[in-house]
Amino acid sequence: MLIKFLGIIDILAAICFWVFGIFGIIPPTVITIFAIYLLIKGLLFVISADIASIIDIIISLIMFISLSIQLPQVIVIIIALMLIQKGVFSLFA
């Protein structure tokens, strides 16, 4: 049940990051909250030596960077797709 909930939040984070990165209509505080969420989740599950946790940490750092500089759209799309993929896999696990 917890895995499915975290997967839904990952998908929501991906959609918000995509809208923020492409259109810029999501407030930066929302992106900050999702970046903190991904950082905490990555740090909690990094003990299990799972590659997905390391990806969460990297994505959260990129989200923090995106608050100060404009990322290329390709990077935004790749990160959003990775989060959506992780979320969908969590829903069906």
C-alpha positions in Angstrom: 0.0 0.0 0.0 2.8 2.4 0.9 4.6 1.6 -2.4 1.5 2.5 -4.4 1.1 5.8 -2.5 4.8 6.7 -3.1 4.3 5.8 -6.8 1.3 8.2 -7.1 3.4 11.0 -5.5 6.2 10.3 -7.9 3.8 10.6 -10.9 2.4 13.8 -9.4 6.0 15.2 -8.9 6.8 14.3 -12.5 3.8 16.1 -13.9 4.4 19.2 -11.7 8.1 19.3 -12.7 7.2 19.0 -16.3 4.7 21.8 -16.2 7.2 23.9 -14.2 10.1 23.2 -16.5 8.2 23.7 -19.8 5.5 26.3 -19.0 6.7 27.8 -15.7 3.2 28.0 -14.3 3.8 25.9 -11.2 5.1 27.9 -8.2 8.7 27.1 -7.2 7.6 26.2 -3.7 5.7 23.2 -5.0 8.9 22.0 -6.8 10.8 22.6 -3.6 8.4 20.4 -1.7 8.7 17.6 -4.3 12.5 17.9 -4.4 12.6 17.6 -0.6 10.2 14.6 -0.7 12.4 12.9 -3.3 15.6 13.6 -1.3 14.1 12.3 1.9 12.7 9.2 0.2 16.0 8.6 -1.6 18.0 8.9 1.6 15.7 6.6 3.6 15.8 3.8 1.0 19.5 4.2 0.0 20.2 1.8 2.8 18.8 -1.0 0.7 21.4 -0.2 -2.0 18.7 0.2 -4.6 19.5 2.2 -7.8 16.1 3.8 -7.7 17.0 5.5 -4.4 20.2 7.0 -6.0 18.1 8.1 -9.0 15.7 9.9 -6.5 18.6 11.7 -4.9 20.0 12.8 -8.3 16.6 13.9 -9.5 16.0 15.9 -6.3 19.3 17.7 -6.8 18.4 18.5 -10.4 15.0 19.8 -9.2 16.8 22.1 -6.8 19.1 23.3 -9.6 16.1 24.0 -11.8 14.8 26.5 -9.3 17.7 28.8 -10.0 18.5 28.2 -13.7 16.4 27.3 -16.7 17.1 23.7 -17.7 16.9 22.6 -21.3 13.5 21.1 -22.1 15.1 17.7 -23.0 16.4 17.3 -19.5 13.1 18.3 -18.0 11.3 15.7 -20.2 13.8 12.9 -19.4 13.5 13.5 -15.7 9.7 13.6 -15.8 9.6 10.4 -17.8 11.9 8.7 -15.3 9.7 9.7 -12.4 6.6 8.6 -14.3 8.2 5.3 -15.1 9.2 4.8 -11.4 5.7 5.7 -10.3 4.0 3.3 -12.8 6.3 0.5 -11.8 5.5 1.2 -8.1 1.8 1.0 -8.9 2.1 -2.4 -10.5 4.6 -3.9 -8.1 
